[in-house]
Amino acid sequence: MTHRAKIRVRYAETDQMGVVYHANYVVWMEVGRVEYARAAGLPYKELESAGFFMAVTEASCRYLAPALYDDEIEVETHVEKASARGIAFGYTFWRGEQKLGEGTTRHLFLSREMKPTRLPAEYHAVFGIS
């Protein structure tokens, strides 16, 4: 499954040159994965209420073109790899047909006690875990 979330670039997300500050792409990755989970039928809040968290263990982004104030951006999110222990998401940032960048995040599933845990089978289908 692939999901696209729309974001309008806010003035506060830009630097003095009017270009989106690079760290905001990591924030947009969070928007992408939260909306991906919601569209897949498991709102992130529900996962956390059940006692499971996805801790970010790695994040990367490759910037191809600048995003500017008031641009409408789409964050395309998909699962690259998933297991009961962790998950990797891939992201592509678009302004219309123009690709602005690509990124990935890797996550470890944690319990309420913040200890590594296995995600129960009832949630596997949401993330494509077989």
The 8 nearest C-alpha neighbors of each residue, nearest first, counted from 0:
[[1, 77, 2, 78, 39, 127, 76, 35],
 [2, 0, 77, 76, 75, 3, 35, 78],
 [1, 3, 76, 35, 75, 77, 4, 0],
 [4, 2, 75, 74, 73, 76, 5, 1],
 [3, 5, 74, 73, 31, 75, 6, 2],
 [6, 4, 73, 72, 74, 3, 71, 7],
 [5, 7, 72, 71, 73, 8, 4, 74],
 [6, 8, 71, 70, 69, 72, 9, 5],
 [9, 7, 69, 68, 70, 6, 71, 12],
 [10, 8, 11, 12, 68, 69, 7, 13],
 [9, 11, 12, 13, 68, 8, 69, 17],
 [10, 12, 9, 13, 14, 8, 68, 19],
 [13, 11, 10, 9, 19, 20, 23, 8],
 [14, 12, 19, 18, 17, 20, 11, 10],
 [13, 15, 17, 16, 20, 18, 19, 12],
 [14, 16, 17, 13, 18, 20, 19, 10],
 [15, 17, 14, 18, 13, 19, 67, 20],
 [18, 16, 13, 14, 15, 67, 68, 19],
 [17, 19, 67, 13, 16, 14, 66, 65],
 [20, 18, 13, 12, 66, 67, 21, 14],
 [19, 21, 13, 14, 22, 23, 12, 18],
 [20, 22, 23, 24, 19, 25, 62, 18],
 [23, 21, 24, 25, 20, 26, 19, 12],
 [24, 22, 26, 25, 21, 20, 27, 12],
 [23, 25, 27, 26, 22, 21, 28, 60],
 [26, 24, 28, 23, 27, 22, 29, 58],
 [27, 25, 23, 29, 24, 28, 30, 22],
 [26, 28, 24, 30, 29, 25, 31, 23],
 [29, 27, 31, 25, 26, 30, 24, 32],
 [28, 30, 26, 27, 32, 31, 33, 25],
 [29, 31, 27, 33, 28, 32, 34, 26],
 [32, 30, 28, 29, 34, 33, 76, 74],
 [31, 33, 35, 29, 34, 30, 36, 28],
 [34, 32, 36, 30, 35, 31, 43, 29],
 [33, 35, 37, 31, 32, 36, 38, 30],
 [34, 36, 32, 38, 33, 37, 2, 31],
 [37, 35, 39, 41, 33, 34, 38, 42],
 [38, 36, 42, 34, 41, 40, 39, 35],
 [39, 37, 35, 40, 36, 34, 2, 41],
 [40, 38, 36, 37, 125, 41, 35, 126],
 [41, 39, 37, 38, 42, 36, 125, 35],
 [42, 40, 37, 36, 39, 43, 45, 46],
 [41, 43, 37, 45, 44, 36, 40, 46],
 [42, 44, 46, 45, 33, 41, 36, 47],
 [45, 43, 47, 42, 46, 48, 41, 49],
 [46, 44, 48, 42, 43, 47, 49, 41],
 [45, 47, 43, 49, 44, 48, 51, 50],
 [46, 48, 51, 50, 44, 49, 45, 52],
 [49, 47, 45, 50, 46, 44, 51, 43],
 [48, 50, 46, 47, 51, 45, 44, 111],
 [51, 49, 47, 111, 48, 110, 46, 52],
 [52, 50, 47, 110, 46, 109, 49, 111],
 [51, 53, 109, 108, 47, 54, 110, 50],
 [54, 52, 108, 106, 107, 109, 55, 51],
 [55, 53, 106, 107, 52, 56, 108, 109],
 [54, 56, 106, 57, 105, 53, 107, 104],
 [57, 55, 106, 105, 54, 107, 58, 104],
 [56, 58, 105, 104, 55, 59, 106, 103],
 [59, 57, 104, 103, 105, 60, 56, 55],
 [58, 60, 102, 103, 104, 57, 61, 25],
 [61, 59, 102, 101, 62, 103, 100, 58],
 [60, 62, 101, 100, 102, 63, 59, 99],
 [61, 63, 100, 64, 99, 60, 101, 65],
 [62, 64, 100, 99, 61, 65, 98, 101],
 [65, 63, 99, 62, 66, 100, 98, 97],
 [66, 64, 18, 67, 99, 19, 63, 62],
 [65, 67, 19, 18, 70, 64, 99, 68],
 [68, 66, 18, 70, 19, 17, 65, 69],
 [67, 69, 8, 70, 10, 9, 17, 13],
 [70, 68, 8, 7, 9, 67, 71, 10],
 [71, 69, 8, 68, 67, 7, 72, 66],
 [70, 72, 7, 6, 94, 8, 69, 5],
 [71, 73, 94, 6, 93, 5, 70, 7],
 [74, 72, 5, 93, 4, 92, 3, 6],
 [73, 75, 92, 4, 3, 31, 91, 76],
 [74, 76, 3, 91, 90, 2, 73, 92],
 [77, 75, 90, 2, 1, 31, 89, 74],
 [76, 78, 1, 89, 88, 0, 79, 2],
 [79, 77, 88, 80, 87, 89, 126, 81],
 [78, 80, 88, 87, 89, 77, 81, 86],
 [81, 79, 87, 78, 86, 82, 88, 127],
 [82, 80, 86, 128, 85, 87, 126, 127],
 [81, 83, 84, 85, 128, 86, 80, 129],
 [82, 84, 118, 117, 85, 81, 128, 119],
 [85, 83, 117, 82, 108, 107, 116, 118],
 [86, 84, 107, 82, 108, 106, 83, 81],
 [85, 87, 81, 106, 80, 105, 82, 88],
 [88, 86, 105, 80, 79, 104, 78, 106],
 [89, 87, 78, 79, 104, 103, 77, 105],
 [88, 90, 103, 77, 76, 79, 102, 78],
 [91, 89, 76, 102, 75, 101, 103, 74],
 [90, 92, 101, 75, 74, 100, 93, 102],
 [91, 93, 74, 100, 99, 73, 98, 101],
 [94, 92, 98, 73, 99, 72, 97, 95],
 [95, 93, 72, 97, 96, 71, 73, 98],
 [94, 96, 97, 93, 72, 73, 71, 98],
 [95, 97, 94, 98, 93, 99, 73, 92],
 [98, 96, 94, 95, 93, 99, 64, 92],
 [97, 99, 93, 100, 92, 96, 94, 63],
 [100, 98, 64, 63, 92, 93, 97, 62],
 [101, 99, 62, 63, 92, 61, 98, 91],
 [102, 100, 91, 61, 90, 60, 92, 62],
 [101, 103, 60, 90, 59, 89, 61, 91],
 [104, 102, 89, 59, 88, 58, 90, 60],
 [103, 105, 58, 88, 57, 87, 59, 106],
 [104, 106, 87, 57, 56, 55, 86, 88],
 [105, 107, 55, 54, 86, 56, 53, 85],
 [106, 108, 85, 54, 53, 84, 109, 86],
 [109, 107, 53, 85, 52, 116, 84, 115],
 [108, 110, 115, 52, 114, 113, 116, 51],
 [109, 111, 51, 113, 112, 114, 50, 116],
 [112, 110, 50, 113, 51, 109, 52, 114],
 [111, 113, 110, 114, 109, 50, 115, 51],
 [114, 112, 110, 109, 111, 115, 52, 116],
 [113, 115, 109, 110, 112, 116, 111, 108],
 [116, 114, 109, 108, 110, 113, 107, 117],
 [117, 115, 109, 108, 110, 114, 84, 118],
 [118, 116, 84, 83, 119, 108, 115, 109],
 [117, 119, 83, 84, 116, 120, 108, 122],
 [120, 118, 121, 122, 117, 123, 83, 116],
 [119, 121, 123, 122, 118, 83, 124, 128],
 [120, 122, 119, 123, 124, 118, 125, 128],
 [123, 121, 120, 124, 125, 119, 118, 126],
 [122, 124, 128, 120, 125, 126, 121, 127],
 [123, 125, 127, 126, 122, 128, 121, 129],
 [126, 124, 123, 39, 122, 127, 41, 40],
 [125, 127, 124, 128, 123, 81, 78, 122],
 [128, 126, 124, 125, 123, 129, 81, 78],
 [127, 129, 123, 82, 126, 81, 124, 83],
 [128, 127, 123, 124, 82, 81, 83, 120]]
